[in-house]
Amino acid sequence: MSLDVARLIAFSGIMATETQISVASSNISNADTAGYTKKTADQTTSVTGGVGTGVTITGISSNVDKLLLKSLISATSDLGSADTTNNYMTQLEQLFGSASSSGTSTSGTSVANSLASLESALSSLASSPSSVSLQSAVVSALDDVASQLRDTSQGIQTLRSNADQDIGSSVTSINSDLKQIADLNVQIRKMGAAGQSTADLEDQRNSALKDLSSYMNVSYYTASNGDLQVYTSSGRALVDSSAHTLSYSTSANVTASTSYSSGGFSGITVDGVDITSQITSGKIGALITLRDQTLPAEQSQLDQLATQLKSTLNAITNGASSVPAPTSLTGTASVTSTDALSATGSIRIAVSDQSGNLVSYQDLDLSSYSTVGDLVTALNGISGVSASIDSSGHLVIGSTTSGDGVAINDMTSSVSGVGFSDYFGMNDLVTGTGASDFAVRSSILSGSSGLPTDTLDGSATLTTGSQVLTSGSATVINSIYNALTGSRSFSAAGGLSATTGSFANYAAAIVANVASKASQASSAYTAKTTAQSTYASSLSSETGVNIDEETARISALQNKYAAASQLISAVNSMFSSLITAMQSG
Protein backbone atom coordinates (compact mmCIF):
# COMPACT_ATOMS: atom_id res chain seq x y z
CA MET A 1 0.00 0.00 0.00
CA SER A 2 1.43 3.40 -0.94
CA LEU A 3 1.72 6.26 1.54
CA ASP A 4 -0.83 8.25 -0.53
CA VAL A 5 -3.41 5.49 -0.15
CA ALA A 6 -2.68 5.22 3.56
CA ARG A 7 -3.15 8.95 4.03
CA LEU A 8 -6.34 8.87 1.94
CA ILE A 9 -7.72 6.10 4.12
CA ALA A 10 -6.86 8.05 7.26
CA PHE A 11 -8.49 11.22 5.94
CA SER A 12 -11.65 9.35 4.94
CA GLY A 13 -11.79 7.85 8.42
CA ILE A 14 -11.54 11.30 10.03
CA MET A 15 -14.25 12.72 7.79
CA ALA A 16 -16.56 9.77 8.43
CA THR A 17 -15.92 9.96 12.16
CA GLU A 18 -16.63 13.70 12.22
CA THR A 19 -19.99 13.05 10.52
CA GLN A 20 -20.80 10.23 12.94
CA ILE A 21 -19.92 12.38 15.95
CA SER A 22 -22.11 15.16 14.55
CA VAL A 23 -25.02 12.74 14.10
CA ALA A 24 -24.60 11.30 17.61
CA SER A 25 -24.45 14.82 19.08
CA SER A 26 -27.61 15.74 17.21
CA ASN A 27 -29.29 12.61 18.57
CA ILE A 28 -28.46 13.64 22.13
CA SER A 29 -29.61 17.23 21.55
CA ASN A 30 -32.96 16.03 20.17
CA ALA A 31 -33.53 13.24 22.67
CA ASP A 32 -36.56 15.11 24.10
CA THR A 33 -37.83 16.45 20.76
CA ALA A 34 -41.31 15.09 20.03
CA GLY A 35 -41.33 12.78 17.02
CA TYR A 36 -37.56 12.69 16.65
CA THR A 37 -36.03 9.32 15.80
CA LYS A 38 -32.42 8.20 16.24
CA LYS A 39 -30.31 8.92 13.18
CA THR A 40 -27.45 6.82 11.88
CA ALA A 41 -24.68 7.83 9.51
CA ASP A 42 -24.56 5.02 6.95
CA GLN A 43 -21.04 4.22 5.69
CA THR A 44 -19.56 1.92 3.11
CA THR A 45 -16.04 0.83 2.10
CA SER A 46 -14.41 2.76 -0.77
CA VAL A 47 -12.60 0.49 -3.28
CA THR A 48 -10.34 1.67 -6.08
CA GLY A 49 -8.76 -0.81 -8.47
CA GLY A 50 -9.68 -3.64 -6.17
CA VAL A 51 -7.94 -1.95 -3.26
CA GLY A 52 -9.71 -0.50 -0.22
CA THR A 53 -9.24 3.24 -0.08
CA GLY A 54 -11.15 4.10 3.11
CA VAL A 55 -14.80 4.70 4.02
CA THR A 56 -17.56 6.89 2.60
CA ILE A 57 -20.71 8.22 4.33
CA THR A 58 -23.57 7.33 1.98
CA GLY A 59 -26.33 9.08 3.92
CA ILE A 60 -28.01 9.75 7.25
CA SER A 61 -31.07 7.65 7.97
CA SER A 62 -33.44 6.44 10.64
CA ASN A 63 -35.03 3.03 10.81
CA VAL A 64 -38.79 3.25 11.60
CA ASP A 65 -40.83 0.04 11.80
CA LYS A 66 -43.66 0.77 9.35
CA LEU A 67 -46.05 -1.79 10.82
CA LEU A 68 -45.46 -0.49 14.33
CA LEU A 69 -45.97 3.07 13.13
CA LYS A 70 -49.25 2.09 11.47
CA SER A 71 -50.41 0.49 14.72
CA LEU A 72 -49.48 3.65 16.63
CA ILE A 73 -51.40 5.80 14.13
CA SER A 74 -54.50 3.65 14.58
CA ALA A 75 -54.16 3.66 18.38
CA THR A 76 -53.74 7.44 18.36
CA SER A 77 -56.99 7.80 16.43
CA ASP A 78 -58.79 5.54 18.93
CA LEU A 79 -57.34 7.51 21.83
CA GLY A 80 -58.45 10.82 20.29
CA SER A 81 -61.99 9.46 20.14
CA ALA A 82 -61.94 8.01 23.66
CA ASP A 83 -60.44 11.16 25.18
CA THR A 84 -63.11 13.38 23.61
CA THR A 85 -65.96 11.06 24.60
CA ASN A 86 -64.69 10.84 28.17
CA ASN A 87 -64.41 14.62 28.42
CA TYR A 88 -67.94 15.26 27.19
CA MET A 89 -69.52 12.44 29.19
CA THR A 90 -67.89 13.80 32.35
CA GLN A 91 -69.51 17.17 31.64
CA LEU A 92 -72.85 15.49 30.90
CA GLU A 93 -72.73 13.55 34.17
CA GLN A 94 -72.06 16.77 36.08
CA LEU A 95 -74.95 18.43 34.24
CA PHE A 96 -77.45 15.74 35.27
CA GLY A 97 -76.27 15.81 38.87
CA SER A 98 -76.43 12.97 41.36
CA ALA A 99 -79.46 11.02 42.51
CA SER A 100 -79.98 9.17 45.75
CA SER A 101 -79.93 5.40 45.53
CA SER A 102 -83.69 5.15 46.06
CA GLY A 103 -84.58 8.08 43.84
CA THR A 104 -86.92 9.40 46.53
CA SER A 105 -84.48 11.28 48.74
CA THR A 106 -84.29 15.07 48.56
CA SER A 107 -80.55 15.09 49.32
CA GLY A 108 -79.28 14.68 45.73
CA THR A 109 -78.75 17.29 43.04
CA SER A 110 -80.65 15.75 40.12
CA VAL A 111 -84.14 16.33 38.77
CA ALA A 112 -85.10 13.08 40.52
CA ASN A 113 -84.42 14.71 43.86
CA SER A 114 -86.25 17.89 42.82
CA LEU A 115 -89.26 15.70 42.08
CA ALA A 116 -88.88 14.09 45.51
CA SER A 117 -88.86 17.58 47.03
CA LEU A 118 -92.09 18.36 45.15
CA GLU A 119 -93.65 15.19 46.52
CA SER A 120 -92.68 16.26 50.04
CA ALA A 121 -94.18 19.74 49.53
CA LEU A 122 -97.44 18.23 48.24
CA SER A 123 -97.61 15.89 51.21
CA SER A 124 -97.31 18.85 53.58
CA LEU A 125 -99.97 20.83 51.68
CA ALA A 126 -102.39 17.91 51.75
CA SER A 127 -102.56 18.20 55.53
CA SER A 128 -103.41 21.92 55.32
CA PRO A 129 -104.76 22.69 51.80
CA SER A 130 -105.79 26.26 52.58
CA SER A 131 -102.29 27.30 53.75
CA VAL A 132 -101.04 30.03 51.43
CA SER A 133 -97.42 29.46 52.46
CA LEU A 134 -97.63 25.70 51.80
CA GLN A 135 -99.26 26.36 48.41
CA SER A 136 -96.39 28.74 47.61
CA ALA A 137 -93.94 26.03 48.69
CA VAL A 138 -95.52 23.59 46.20
CA VAL A 139 -95.38 26.16 43.39
CA SER A 140 -91.74 26.89 44.27
CA ALA A 141 -90.86 23.17 44.33
CA LEU A 142 -92.57 22.64 40.97
CA ASP A 143 -90.72 25.65 39.56
CA ASP A 144 -87.47 24.06 40.75
CA VAL A 145 -88.35 20.92 38.78
CA ALA A 146 -89.20 23.03 35.73
CA SER A 147 -85.99 25.07 36.01
CA GLN A 148 -83.90 21.94 36.32
CA LEU A 149 -85.54 20.36 33.29
CA ARG A 150 -84.95 23.52 31.25
CA ASP A 151 -81.39 24.00 32.50
CA THR A 152 -80.48 20.37 31.85
CA SER A 153 -82.01 20.55 28.38
CA GLN A 154 -80.15 23.78 27.66
CA GLY A 155 -76.97 22.19 28.98
CA ILE A 156 -77.36 19.29 26.56
CA GLN A 157 -77.79 21.69 23.65
CA THR A 158 -74.80 23.71 24.83
CA LEU A 159 -72.70 20.54 24.78
CA ARG A 160 -73.98 19.80 21.26
CA SER A 161 -73.09 23.33 20.21
CA ASN A 162 -69.65 22.96 21.80
CA ALA A 163 -69.16 19.70 19.92
CA ASP A 164 -70.12 21.45 16.69
CA GLN A 165 -67.66 24.27 17.39
CA ASP A 166 -64.97 21.72 18.28
CA ILE A 167 -65.54 20.03 14.92
CA GLY A 168 -64.90 23.38 13.26
CA SER A 169 -61.65 23.99 15.15
CA SER A 170 -60.56 20.39 14.55
CA VAL A 171 -61.11 20.78 10.81
CA THR A 172 -58.78 23.80 10.94
CA SER A 173 -56.12 21.69 12.68
CA ILE A 174 -56.60 18.87 10.16
CA ASN A 175 -56.12 21.26 7.26
CA SER A 176 -52.90 22.52 8.83
CA ASP A 177 -51.62 18.92 9.09
CA LEU A 178 -52.62 18.13 5.51
CA LYS A 179 -50.81 21.19 4.18
CA GLN A 180 -47.73 20.38 6.26
CA ILE A 181 -47.61 16.82 4.93
CA ALA A 182 -48.00 18.06 1.34
CA ASP A 183 -45.25 20.67 1.84
CA LEU A 184 -42.93 18.11 3.42
CA ASN A 185 -43.55 15.75 0.50
CA VAL A 186 -42.17 18.43 -1.82
CA GLN A 187 -39.13 19.09 0.37
CA ILE A 188 -38.37 15.40 0.75
CA ARG A 189 -38.50 14.86 -3.00
CA LYS A 190 -36.14 17.77 -3.64
CA MET A 191 -33.62 16.81 -0.96
CA GLY A 192 -33.73 13.17 -1.98
CA ALA A 193 -33.04 14.10 -5.59
CA ALA A 194 -30.06 16.18 -4.43
CA GLY A 195 -28.67 13.22 -2.47
CA GLN A 196 -29.28 14.89 0.89
CA SER A 197 -30.68 13.24 4.00
CA THR A 198 -34.45 13.42 4.39
CA ALA A 199 -34.62 11.65 7.76
CA ASP A 200 -35.47 14.76 9.82
CA LEU A 201 -38.14 15.80 7.33
CA GLU A 202 -39.64 12.33 7.46
CA ASP A 203 -39.80 12.62 11.26
CA GLN A 204 -41.72 15.87 10.90
CA ARG A 205 -44.06 14.27 8.38
CA ASN A 206 -44.73 11.30 10.64
CA SER A 207 -45.48 13.71 13.51
CA ALA A 208 -47.98 15.56 11.32
CA LEU A 209 -49.56 12.23 10.33
CA LYS A 210 -49.84 11.23 13.98
CA ASP A 211 -51.48 14.54 14.86
CA LEU A 212 -53.86 14.16 11.92
CA SER A 213 -54.87 10.69 13.10
CA SER A 214 -55.82 12.06 16.53
CA TYR A 215 -58.57 14.04 14.79
CA MET A 216 -59.84 11.48 12.27
CA ASN A 217 -59.23 7.95 11.05
CA VAL A 218 -57.11 7.86 7.88
CA SER A 219 -55.34 5.36 5.66
CA TYR A 220 -51.96 6.09 4.09
CA TYR A 221 -48.96 4.69 2.24
CA THR A 222 -45.61 5.93 0.96
CA ALA A 223 -45.41 6.15 -2.83
CA SER A 224 -42.36 5.11 -4.87
CA ASN A 225 -41.28 8.74 -5.20
CA GLY A 226 -41.25 9.13 -1.40
CA ASP A 227 -44.56 11.02 -1.15
CA LEU A 228 -46.87 10.17 1.75
CA GLN A 229 -50.35 9.61 0.33
CA VAL A 230 -53.25 10.08 2.77
CA TYR A 231 -56.88 9.03 2.27
CA THR A 232 -60.17 8.77 4.15
CA SER A 233 -61.37 5.32 5.17
CA SER A 234 -63.28 4.97 1.89
CA GLY A 235 -60.42 6.17 -0.32
CA ARG A 236 -61.13 9.88 -0.75
CA ALA A 237 -57.77 11.61 -1.26
CA LEU A 238 -56.63 14.00 1.45
CA VAL A 239 -53.00 14.28 0.31
CA ASP A 240 -51.75 13.09 -3.08
CA SER A 241 -49.84 15.50 -5.29
CA SER A 242 -51.31 18.28 -3.14
CA ALA A 243 -53.39 18.76 0.00
CA HIS A 244 -57.17 18.40 -0.29
CA THR A 245 -58.42 20.45 2.66
CA LEU A 246 -61.69 19.92 4.51
CA SER A 247 -64.56 22.42 4.56
CA TYR A 248 -67.04 22.86 7.40
CA SER A 249 -69.44 25.54 8.64
CA THR A 250 -70.48 25.55 12.29
CA SER A 251 -74.11 26.11 13.26
CA ALA A 252 -74.99 29.54 14.69
CA ASN A 253 -77.83 28.21 16.86
CA VAL A 254 -78.30 24.70 18.22
CA THR A 255 -81.64 23.53 19.61
CA ALA A 256 -83.12 20.12 20.37
CA SER A 257 -84.53 20.00 16.83
CA THR A 258 -81.18 20.75 15.14
CA SER A 259 -79.78 17.70 13.38
CA TYR A 260 -77.32 16.73 10.66
CA SER A 261 -79.95 14.68 8.82
CA SER A 262 -82.30 17.66 8.52
CA GLY A 263 -79.54 20.03 7.41
CA GLY A 264 -79.26 21.82 10.73
CA PHE A 265 -75.59 20.87 10.84
CA SER A 266 -73.47 21.08 7.71
CA GLY A 267 -71.48 18.17 6.35
CA ILE A 268 -67.69 17.91 6.42
CA THR A 269 -66.65 18.04 2.79
CA VAL A 270 -63.56 17.42 0.68
CA ASP A 271 -63.61 18.76 -2.87
CA GLY A 272 -67.37 19.23 -2.48
CA VAL A 273 -67.99 15.62 -1.36
CA ASP A 274 -69.55 15.03 2.07
CA ILE A 275 -67.27 12.69 4.05
CA THR A 276 -68.99 13.05 7.45
CA SER A 277 -70.03 9.39 7.55
CA GLN A 278 -66.47 8.30 6.72
CA ILE A 279 -65.06 9.83 9.91
CA THR A 280 -65.69 7.21 12.57
CA SER A 281 -62.77 7.66 14.91
CA GLY A 282 -60.46 10.34 16.22
CA LYS A 283 -61.67 13.48 17.95
CA ILE A 284 -64.06 14.43 15.14
CA GLY A 285 -65.52 10.93 14.97
CA ALA A 286 -66.38 11.14 18.67
CA LEU A 287 -67.74 14.69 18.34
CA ILE A 288 -70.08 13.64 15.53
CA THR A 289 -71.37 10.71 17.59
CA LEU A 290 -71.84 12.88 20.66
CA ARG A 291 -73.56 15.68 18.77
CA ASP A 292 -75.85 13.51 16.64
CA GLN A 293 -76.48 10.41 18.76
CA THR A 294 -75.38 10.37 22.40
CA LEU A 295 -76.59 13.82 23.47
CA PRO A 296 -79.88 13.72 21.50
CA ALA A 297 -80.58 10.36 23.15
CA GLU A 298 -80.33 11.98 26.59
CA GLN A 299 -82.55 14.83 25.39
CA SER A 300 -85.21 12.35 24.26
CA GLN A 301 -85.26 10.74 27.72
CA LEU A 302 -85.58 14.14 29.36
CA ASP A 303 -88.35 15.13 26.93
CA GLN A 304 -90.31 11.98 27.71
CA LEU A 305 -90.09 12.78 31.42
CA ALA A 306 -91.23 16.38 30.79
CA THR A 307 -94.09 15.59 28.41
CA GLN A 308 -95.52 12.83 30.59
CA LEU A 309 -95.20 15.00 33.68
CA LYS A 310 -96.98 17.85 31.89
CA SER A 311 -99.85 15.69 30.62
CA THR A 312 -100.28 14.02 34.01
CA LEU A 313 -100.34 17.25 36.02
CA ASN A 314 -102.55 19.12 33.55
CA ALA A 315 -105.02 16.24 33.29
CA ILE A 316 -105.67 16.77 37.00
CA THR A 317 -105.60 20.57 37.19
CA ASN A 318 -107.58 21.09 33.96
CA GLY A 319 -110.64 19.92 35.86
CA ALA A 320 -109.77 21.82 39.04
CA SER A 321 -109.79 25.41 40.24
CA SER A 322 -107.94 27.63 42.63
CA VAL A 323 -109.84 29.13 45.57
CA PRO A 324 -110.81 31.86 44.95
CA ALA A 325 -111.31 31.13 41.26
CA PRO A 326 -109.25 33.18 38.75
CA THR A 327 -110.93 36.15 37.05
CA SER A 328 -110.16 34.57 33.68
CA LEU A 329 -108.88 31.36 32.18
CA THR A 330 -106.78 31.27 28.99
CA GLY A 331 -106.33 28.03 27.10
CA THR A 332 -103.05 26.83 25.59
CA ALA A 333 -104.46 25.05 22.53
CA SER A 334 -104.50 27.05 19.29
CA VAL A 335 -107.95 27.25 17.69
CA THR A 336 -109.99 29.43 15.33
CA SER A 337 -113.66 30.27 15.41
CA THR A 338 -114.27 28.20 12.28
CA ASP A 339 -112.67 25.02 13.66
CA ALA A 340 -115.11 22.10 13.77
CA LEU A 341 -116.04 21.02 17.28
CA SER A 342 -116.37 17.26 17.63
CA ALA A 343 -117.73 17.08 21.16
CA THR A 344 -120.27 15.27 23.31
CA GLY A 345 -121.45 15.48 26.90
CA SER A 346 -121.85 18.54 29.06
CA ILE A 347 -119.67 21.06 30.89
CA ARG A 348 -120.44 23.41 33.76
CA ILE A 349 -119.26 27.01 33.75
CA ALA A 350 -119.71 28.91 37.03
CA VAL A 351 -118.96 32.37 38.38
CA SER A 352 -118.06 32.50 42.08
CA ASP A 353 -117.07 35.21 44.53
CA GLN A 354 -113.88 35.47 46.57
CA SER A 355 -115.25 33.01 49.15
CA GLY A 356 -116.10 30.36 46.58
CA ASN A 357 -119.86 31.07 46.72
CA LEU A 358 -121.89 30.70 43.55
CA VAL A 359 -122.83 33.85 41.63
CA SER A 360 -124.13 32.19 38.46
CA TYR A 361 -123.67 29.03 36.39
CA GLN A 362 -124.87 27.13 33.38
CA ASP A 363 -124.40 23.64 32.01
CA LEU A 364 -123.75 23.43 28.27
CA ASP A 365 -124.47 20.46 26.00
CA LEU A 366 -121.40 20.41 23.76
CA SER A 367 -123.09 18.31 21.09
CA SER A 368 -125.21 21.39 20.29
CA TYR A 369 -122.25 23.30 18.84
CA SER A 370 -120.65 22.51 15.50
CA THR A 371 -117.75 24.99 15.62
CA VAL A 372 -115.57 26.64 18.22
CA GLY A 373 -117.21 29.94 17.28
CA ASP A 374 -120.62 28.48 18.19
CA LEU A 375 -119.21 27.46 21.57
CA VAL A 376 -117.83 30.97 22.20
CA THR A 377 -121.26 32.44 21.41
CA ALA A 378 -122.89 30.06 23.92
CA LEU A 379 -120.33 30.92 26.60
CA ASN A 380 -121.03 34.62 26.13
CA GLY A 381 -124.68 33.84 26.78
CA ILE A 382 -123.93 32.74 30.38
CA SER A 383 -124.68 35.41 32.96
CA GLY A 384 -121.50 37.07 34.22
CA VAL A 385 -119.25 35.29 31.67
CA SER A 386 -117.34 36.65 28.68
CA ALA A 387 -115.56 34.49 26.11
CA SER A 388 -113.35 35.09 23.08
CA ILE A 389 -110.46 33.77 21.04
CA ASP A 390 -107.41 35.98 21.60
CA SER A 391 -104.83 37.08 19.02
CA SER A 392 -102.78 33.93 19.73
CA GLY A 393 -105.72 31.67 18.93
CA HIS A 394 -106.40 30.69 22.56
CA LEU A 395 -109.85 30.36 24.11
CA VAL A 396 -110.36 32.91 26.91
CA ILE A 397 -113.20 32.61 29.45
CA GLY A 398 -113.54 35.33 32.07
CA SER A 399 -115.83 36.99 34.59
CA THR A 400 -117.50 40.26 33.65
CA THR A 401 -117.61 41.38 37.29
CA SER A 402 -114.48 42.59 39.09
CA GLY A 403 -113.61 40.37 42.04
CA ASP A 404 -115.52 37.36 40.77
CA GLY A 405 -113.84 34.32 39.22
CA VAL A 406 -114.60 31.62 36.69
CA ALA A 407 -114.46 27.86 37.30
CA ILE A 408 -115.10 24.88 35.04
CA ASN A 409 -116.26 21.34 35.74
CA ASP A 410 -115.75 19.05 32.75
CA MET A 411 -118.68 16.90 33.86
CA THR A 412 -119.29 14.33 31.07
CA SER A 413 -117.62 16.31 28.29
CA SER A 414 -115.50 14.70 25.61
CA VAL A 415 -113.80 16.76 22.91
CA SER A 416 -111.88 14.65 20.41
CA GLY A 417 -111.53 11.99 23.10
CA VAL A 418 -110.49 14.15 26.07
CA GLY A 419 -112.25 16.43 28.54
CA PHE A 420 -113.21 19.98 27.58
CA SER A 421 -110.56 21.68 29.77
CA ASP A 422 -107.87 19.23 28.69
CA TYR A 423 -108.65 19.79 25.01
CA PHE A 424 -108.49 23.58 25.20
CA GLY A 425 -105.74 23.63 27.82
CA MET A 426 -107.86 25.53 30.32
CA ASN A 427 -106.27 25.84 33.76
CA ASP A 428 -102.99 24.09 32.81
CA LEU A 429 -100.61 23.87 35.72
CA VAL A 430 -97.54 23.62 33.48
CA THR A 431 -96.81 24.53 29.88
CA GLY A 432 -94.27 23.51 27.25
CA THR A 433 -93.62 21.07 24.45
CA GLY A 434 -90.71 19.26 26.11
CA ALA A 435 -87.95 19.73 28.65
CA SER A 436 -86.54 22.82 26.93
CA ASP A 437 -89.59 25.00 27.64
CA PHE A 438 -91.26 23.17 30.54
CA ALA A 439 -92.59 25.83 32.91
CA VAL A 440 -95.14 26.55 35.61
CA ARG A 441 -98.02 28.58 34.15
CA SER A 442 -96.95 32.20 34.34
CA SER A 443 -100.08 33.41 36.17
CA ILE A 444 -99.60 30.79 38.90
CA LEU A 445 -95.89 31.49 39.17
CA SER A 446 -96.48 35.24 39.48
CA GLY A 447 -99.21 34.73 42.08
CA SER A 448 -101.97 36.35 40.02
CA SER A 449 -103.67 32.93 39.96
CA GLY A 450 -103.66 30.45 42.79
CA LEU A 451 -102.71 26.78 42.78
CA PRO A 452 -105.69 24.62 41.72
CA THR A 453 -106.74 22.80 44.89
CA ASP A 454 -110.49 22.09 44.50
CA THR A 455 -113.07 21.01 41.94
CA LEU A 456 -116.22 22.95 41.08
CA ASP A 457 -119.30 21.37 42.67
CA GLY A 458 -120.77 18.84 40.23
CA SER A 459 -124.14 18.39 41.93
CA ALA A 460 -127.19 18.09 39.66
CA THR A 461 -128.31 21.62 40.53
CA LEU A 462 -126.63 24.51 42.31
CA THR A 463 -128.10 27.30 44.39
CA THR A 464 -126.92 30.89 44.07
CA GLY A 465 -124.94 31.84 47.17
CA SER A 466 -124.05 28.25 48.04
CA GLN A 467 -120.39 27.27 48.39
CA VAL A 468 -119.21 25.59 45.21
CA LEU A 469 -115.44 25.84 45.85
CA THR A 470 -113.79 24.99 49.18
CA SER A 471 -110.29 26.14 50.10
CA GLY A 472 -109.86 23.33 52.62
CA SER A 473 -110.26 20.46 50.16
CA ALA A 474 -107.25 18.18 49.64
CA THR A 475 -108.79 16.13 46.82
CA VAL A 476 -106.80 17.72 43.99
CA ILE A 477 -103.57 17.85 45.99
CA ASN A 478 -103.85 14.16 46.84
CA SER A 479 -104.57 13.36 43.19
CA ILE A 480 -101.41 15.19 42.12
CA TYR A 481 -99.36 13.47 44.83
CA ASN A 482 -100.68 10.05 43.91
CA ALA A 483 -100.03 10.70 40.22
CA LEU A 484 -96.43 11.66 40.94
CA THR A 485 -95.67 8.77 43.26
CA GLY A 486 -97.73 6.10 41.55
CA SER A 487 -96.30 3.63 39.07
CA ARG A 488 -96.68 4.38 35.36
CA SER A 489 -95.15 3.18 32.11
CA PHE A 490 -92.33 4.96 30.30
CA SER A 491 -91.49 3.97 26.74
CA ALA A 492 -87.97 3.11 25.59
CA ALA A 493 -86.11 6.32 24.75
CA GLY A 494 -82.53 7.18 23.86
CA GLY A 495 -81.18 3.72 24.64
CA LEU A 496 -82.99 3.52 27.98
CA SER A 497 -85.28 0.51 28.07
CA ALA A 498 -89.01 0.78 28.69
CA THR A 499 -89.73 0.81 32.39
CA THR A 500 -92.40 1.37 35.02
CA GLY A 501 -92.20 3.44 38.17
CA SER A 502 -92.81 6.88 39.58
CA PHE A 503 -91.62 10.07 37.92
CA ALA A 504 -88.79 10.30 40.45
CA ASN A 505 -87.85 6.68 39.72
CA TYR A 506 -87.69 7.37 35.99
CA ALA A 507 -85.67 10.54 36.52
CA ALA A 508 -83.26 8.58 38.72
CA ALA A 509 -82.98 5.94 35.97
CA ILE A 510 -82.02 8.67 33.48
CA VAL A 511 -79.33 9.98 35.82
CA ALA A 512 -78.04 6.46 36.50
CA ASN A 513 -77.92 5.77 32.76
CA VAL A 514 -75.80 8.87 32.17
CA ALA A 515 -73.52 7.92 35.06
CA SER A 516 -73.09 4.43 33.60
CA LYS A 517 -72.19 5.81 30.17
CA ALA A 518 -69.72 8.22 31.78
CA SER A 519 -68.10 5.33 33.65
CA GLN A 520 -67.84 3.30 30.44
CA ALA A 521 -66.27 6.28 28.67
CA SER A 522 -63.72 6.64 31.46
CA SER A 523 -62.83 2.95 31.30
CA ALA A 524 -62.50 3.11 27.50
CA TYR A 525 -60.25 6.14 27.79
CA THR A 526 -57.99 4.33 30.27
CA ALA A 527 -57.78 1.28 28.01
CA LYS A 528 -57.05 3.33 24.87
CA THR A 529 -54.43 5.36 26.73
CA THR A 530 -52.67 2.17 27.77
CA ALA A 531 -52.79 0.76 24.23
CA GLN A 532 -51.48 3.95 22.64
CA SER A 533 -48.73 4.28 25.25
CA THR A 534 -47.67 0.68 24.63
CA TYR A 535 -47.26 1.26 20.89
CA ALA A 536 -45.53 4.60 21.48
CA SER A 537 -43.10 3.01 23.94
CA SER A 538 -42.37 0.14 21.57
CA LEU A 539 -41.65 2.54 18.73
CA SER A 540 -39.55 4.74 20.99
CA SER A 541 -37.48 1.79 22.20
CA GLU A 542 -36.69 0.95 18.58
CA THR A 543 -36.21 4.41 17.14
CA GLY A 544 -35.80 6.72 20.12
CA VAL A 545 -32.52 8.12 21.43
CA ASN A 546 -30.72 6.38 24.28
CA ILE A 547 -28.48 9.09 25.70
CA ASP A 548 -26.17 6.62 27.44
CA GLU A 549 -25.63 4.68 24.22
CA GLU A 550 -25.02 7.84 22.20
CA THR A 551 -22.58 9.20 24.80
CA ALA A 552 -20.63 5.95 24.73
CA ARG A 553 -20.70 6.04 20.95
CA ILE A 554 -19.22 9.55 20.89
CA SER A 555 -16.44 8.41 23.23
CA ALA A 556 -15.62 5.51 20.91
CA LEU A 557 -15.74 7.76 17.87
CA GLN A 558 -13.35 10.19 19.53
CA ASN A 559 -10.90 7.33 19.99
CA LYS A 560 -11.29 6.43 16.31
CA TYR A 561 -10.74 10.06 15.38
CA ALA A 562 -7.58 10.19 17.49
CA ALA A 563 -6.29 6.96 15.92
CA ALA A 564 -6.91 8.28 12.41
CA SER A 565 -5.12 11.52 13.33
CA GLN A 566 -2.14 9.56 14.60
CA LEU A 567 -2.07 7.57 11.37
CA ILE A 568 -1.96 10.81 9.38
CA SER A 569 0.87 12.09 11.56
CA ALA A 570 2.75 8.84 11.02
CA VAL A 571 2.25 8.99 7.25
CA ASN A 572 3.34 12.63 7.18
CA SER A 573 6.45 11.71 9.18
CA MET A 574 7.24 8.92 6.77
CA PHE A 575 6.84 11.33 3.83
CA SER A 576 9.24 13.77 5.49
CA SER A 577 11.80 11.02 6.10
CA LEU A 578 11.50 9.84 2.51
CA ILE A 579 12.01 13.36 1.13
CA THR A 580 15.03 13.92 3.39
CA ALA A 581 16.58 10.64 2.29
CA MET A 582 16.09 11.50 -1.36
CA GLN A 583 17.64 14.93 -0.87
CA SER A 584 20.64 13.45 0.91
CA GLY A 585 21.20 11.00 -1.89
Secondary structure as UniProt FT lines:
FT   HELIX           3..29
FT   TURN            30..32
FT   TURN            34..35
FT   STRAND          40..48
FT   TURN            49..50
FT   STRAND          51..61
FT   HELIX           66..96
FT   HELIX           111..127
FT   TURN            129..130
FT   HELIX           132..193
FT   TURN            194..195
FT   HELIX           199..215
FT   STRAND          219..222
FT   TURN            224..225
FT   STRAND          228..231
FT   TURN            233..234
FT   STRAND          237..239
FT   STRAND          246..247
FT   TURN            256..257
FT   TURN            260..263
FT   STRAND          269..270
FT   TURN            271..272
FT   STRAND          273..274
FT   HELIX           276..278
FT   HELIX           282..289
FT   HELIX           290..294
FT   HELIX           295..317
FT   TURN            318..319
FT   STRAND          328..330
FT   TURN            337..338
FT   STRAND          343..344
FT   STRAND          346..352
FT   TURN            354..355
FT   STRAND          357..365
FT   HELIX           366..368
FT   HELIX           372..380
FT   TURN            383..384
FT   STRAND          385..389
FT   TURN            391..392
FT   STRAND          395..399
FT   TURN            402..403
FT   STRAND          405..409
FT   TURN            411..412
FT   STRAND          414..415
FT   TURN            416..417
FT   HELIX           420..424
FT   TURN            425..427
FT   STRAND          430..431
FT   HELIX           435..437
FT   STRAND          439..440
FT   HELIX           442..446
FT   TURN            464..465
FT   TURN            471..472
FT   HELIX           475..485
FT   STRAND          488..490
FT   TURN            494..495
FT   STRAND          499..501
FT   HELIX           503..543
FT   HELIX           547..584
//
